[in-house]
Amino acid sequence: MAIGIKDRAAVIGMGCTKFGERYDRNLEDLMIEAIDEGLEDAGIEFNDIDAFWFGTFTSGMAGLAFSNRMKSHYKPVTRLENMCCTGLDSFRNACYSVVAGAYDVVMTIGAEKLKDGGYSGLEVPAEDSDRTLPDLTAPSRFAFVAPAYAHKYGLDMQQMKEVMARIAWKNHKNGALNPKAQYRAEVPMDSILKSPIISSPLGVMDCSGVSDGAACAIITRTEDAKKYRKDPMYVKGIQIAAGPGHSEKHQSYDFTTAFETYYAGQAAYREAGITHPRTQISLAEVHDCFTPTELIIYEDLQFSERGQGWKDAMDGFFDLDGGLPVNPDGGLKSFGHPIGASGIRMLYESWLQFHGRAGKRQLENPQIGLAQNLGGQPYSCVVGVGIVGNELG
Amino acid sequence: MVGIIGFGAYVPFNRLNRAHIKDTFGAPVPKGEKAVANYDEDSITMGAMAALDCSAHLDSKSIDAVYFATTTAPYKEKQSAATIAGVLDTRLDIRTADFCDSLRAGSSAILAGVDAAMQDLNTMVVAGECRLGYSAGPYENHFGDGAAAFLIGNKHVIAEYIDSCSISADFHDLWRADNERFVHSWEERFCISQGYNQFISDSVQGVLKKTGLSPGDFSKIVLYGITPRHQGQIAAKLGFSSAQIQDSLYNQVGNTGTANAPMMLAAALEEAKPNDYILLVSYGEGSDAIVFKVSDEIDHFFPACGLKGYIENKKVTMNYGKYLRWRELIETEPAKRPVQKRSSLPDMYRNRKKNLGFYGVCCNNCGTVQFPPSRICIECRTIDQMEDYRLYGKPARVATFTVDYLAESLDPPTIVAVVDFEGGGRLICYLVDCDPDEVKVGMEVKMSFRHIFTVDSIRTYFWKAVPKL
């Protein structure tokens, strides 16, 4: 009977590049930048690593995209892709390999070079098909949520825009304190509200950045972790949920939830023993690709009651100094979103916070961090939820 | 008795006020509006919509042949009629044929349908057209886009075929070579005096002689004319009064080439009464004159929307720049978006019932309607209990929507809607022929067959939503 991996895998080092328009760096540069930081942090050499999980959405095929660049000498490299959930799922698979006893020290690295594509938004590699169904832009896929949420909970669209703007405002405020963030400036509410419409009602300031970047984590079994450092970060639970596409085909779905987030959250809470997320979690890094996404995540992860997330957002409950800081590092909105790297970047914030290295956004005595990573769209996605802590038990 | 069993038409939603052409080039233009196919419409999609307009209350499985007439077939090699047959959801053991290259192709197809009816076959005859005149030239003013469709057979005939007279001559007045987009013409005096007036007179007089009818016996003469002036002159000369002349649609739609006389015939049938005689006269390398006599059955047939309905449903705000863009007559800045990949033809073929007939499936175990078809039920996960379920024609409403300014389009912004069908089934699709400010949650929509994109000259067709009239 499966018992989960709570407290059985531990992170002993992490690295993360500055995210953004890194026109002067290629994928190799970005990976070296993240890996150097991670190795130094863990106090080990590259050759000490037994196996690699390389997560990328579009920046290279196969483990070779990693091994050719990093010269990892015939060691195992798995290339993993799970849309925008790539990073966290890559981390999950790496954890399993050490818990299973297959390897002692492994690395997961997510890396993405989006700004070499020359496009606005994302290029999605697609299977061959008849291509009759609309290939919607990412913002339009998430825009459906805003009017549906407003309608269901009795907000007028102006109120809804203010809730969305409040989320963007918070994440930019947090990101302004983060030297690695793509956008390091606070943005006034008024500018967010007046930003040009991309896909109604989403304005450009409701959308996350398109970025280059890489992030990595070095993982061992818990019993070995103290060999490397006294203060490792323990994996409490990590689960993913891949949706059946029910929501986009069935009229019962009302566009105010992503069931995948709910299911992945429930599974991760069970594994980690979290019973009251709103109070037990110290910080959460969630997939704020668009502002309404963050709003429904509050409710799907039970940070807020259904229909109450918008009030909590307006009350500042998710601010840096609120009851449950969400996206203290700026989130996708401000830190940027190099697809494969994002899930690992989310864990990196817990890593910094646990070690007191979060600078001006340092929280007081954080103990449990959560990362929620979503690939796809609210009505059909794959979602990962990872929970980490700085103590065993 | 053989003849017309049903009729339908289609006129694109968007109309260009000809004054915009004058604003652009300065020269005087005729009054009125021309119907302009949307950027995602062509002669096939308009023809398919006209055929659906005709067949809404008919059994599509009773159709034995589909003929499509046009001079603007999207492909030179690849039949259009087979696509329209797929949209109509006909049987597979039917005849399909395209009638191309002549403005007379519409009446040729009708005559072929009449011949087939004599052999007991029901033929859907469709004519659709989307021609281009050179910018700033007279034909750009004249031309409009549209389609008409007729089911021809020998049961429940609403307009009996009486007789016809065809004239054929290798007369060269208008032409378009196989690598050209725009219509050329010889000087007008030659075209009219030696061609149009001559052949119309010959065919009309021929059919009058064959039938023993005289001009006064007809309630309407449905006479193709390059412009109303040409039409009026020859009709008068042949002895028809102006009240008998069926309006050429020039002011509301424009000259729709091959589809013009058929669309006028649909308009005439909308107003026809039992025992009316209608004379259909086409033109192009000769002329076909066909006499129909309206029967009592006319009172029992109604197209779904009809020519009149489509003409009234319009938007006249487009300017000349938009027309140029939709017809890709100017090169516009490409979107900074990834290149569209072509459709997989094997997948398109496997999914033909979904793509053309607009079929989903319904689970026999739990009754959930779902689209696109799949073997495993989204609701109860039962496998292989699916039954084909046609969503086309089901009432549908917008569940939620967004107006997307980022998506690449020849007519931005793009409206994307979640469409829920009565009885079950949901589709996320584009909403077109709709003002972005007019979209509302709960608004009623219907499905329209459209050209989605072309890559490697493979044209991909599928369905979009449009507001219900």
Chai-1 contact restraints between the chains, C-beta under 6 A:
chainA,res_idxA,chainB,res_idxB,connection_type,confidence,min_distance_angstrom,max_distance_angstrom,comment,restraint_id
A,Y119,B,K336,contact,1.0,0.0,6.0,A-B,restraint_1
A,Y119,B,R337,contact,1.0,0.0,6.0,A-B,restraint_2
A,Y119,B,P338,contact,1.0,0.0,6.0,A-B,restraint_3
A,S120,B,K336,contact,1.0,0.0,6.0,A-B,restraint_4
A,E123,B,P338,contact,1.0,0.0,6.0,A-B,restraint_5
A,D128,B,S344,contact,1.0,0.0,6.0,A-B,restraint_6
A,S129,B,S344,contact,1.0,0.0,6.0,A-B,restraint_7
A,S129,B,D347,contact,1.0,0.0,6.0,A-B,restraint_8
A,D130,B,S343,contact,1.0,0.0,6.0,A-B,restraint_9
A,D130,B,D347,contact,1.0,0.0,6.0,A-B,restraint_10
A,D130,B,M348,contact,1.0,0.0,6.0,A-B,restraint_11
A,D130,B,N351,contact,1.0,0.0,6.0,A-B,restraint_12
A,R131,B,S343,contact,1.0,0.0,6.0,A-B,restraint_13
A,R131,B,T460,contact,1.0,0.0,6.0,A-B,restraint_14
A,T132,B,N355,contact,1.0,0.0,6.0,A-B,restraint_15
A,T132,B,F462,contact,1.0,0.0,6.0,A-B,restraint_16
A,P134,B,C429,contact,1.0,0.0,6.0,A-B,restraint_17
A,P134,B,Y430,contact,1.0,0.0,6.0,A-B,restraint_18
A,L136,B,V416,contact,1.0,0.0,6.0,A-B,restraint_19
A,T137,B,D404,contact,1.0,0.0,6.0,A-B,restraint_20
A,T137,B,L406,contact,1.0,0.0,6.0,A-B,restraint_21
A,T137,B,A407,contact,1.0,0.0,6.0,A-B,restraint_22
A,S140,B,T402,contact,1.0,0.0,6.0,A-B,restraint_23
A,S140,B,D404,contact,1.0,0.0,6.0,A-B,restraint_24
A,S140,B,V416,contact,1.0,0.0,6.0,A-B,restraint_25
A,A143,B,T402,contact,1.0,0.0,6.0,A-B,restraint_26
A,F144,B,T400,contact,1.0,0.0,6.0,A-B,restraint_27
A,F144,B,T402,contact,1.0,0.0,6.0,A-B,restraint_28
A,P147,B,T400,contact,1.0,0.0,6.0,A-B,restraint_29
A,A148,B,T400,contact,1.0,0.0,6.0,A-B,restraint_30
A,I197,B,Y405,contact,1.0,0.0,6.0,A-B,restraint_31
A,I198,B,Y405,contact,1.0,0.0,6.0,A-B,restraint_32
A,I198,B,L406,contact,1.0,0.0,6.0,A-B,restraint_33
A,S199,B,T402,contact,1.0,0.0,6.0,A-B,restraint_34
A,S199,B,D404,contact,1.0,0.0,6.0,A-B,restraint_35
A,S200,B,T402,contact,1.0,0.0,6.0,A-B,restraint_36
A,S200,B,V403,contact,1.0,0.0,6.0,A-B,restraint_37
A,H246,B,I378,contact,1.0,0.0,6.0,A-B,restraint_38
A,E248,B,I428,contact,1.0,0.0,6.0,A-B,restraint_39
A,K249,B,Q370,contact,1.0,0.0,6.0,A-B,restraint_40
A,K249,B,I378,contact,1.0,0.0,6.0,A-B,restraint_41
A,K249,B,R426,contact,1.0,0.0,6.0,A-B,restraint_42
A,H250,B,I378,contact,1.0,0.0,6.0,A-B,restraint_43
A,Q251,B,D420,contact,1.0,0.0,6.0,A-B,restraint_44
A,Q251,B,R426,contact,1.0,0.0,6.0,A-B,restraint_45
A,F255,B,T400,contact,1.0,0.0,6.0,A-B,restraint_46
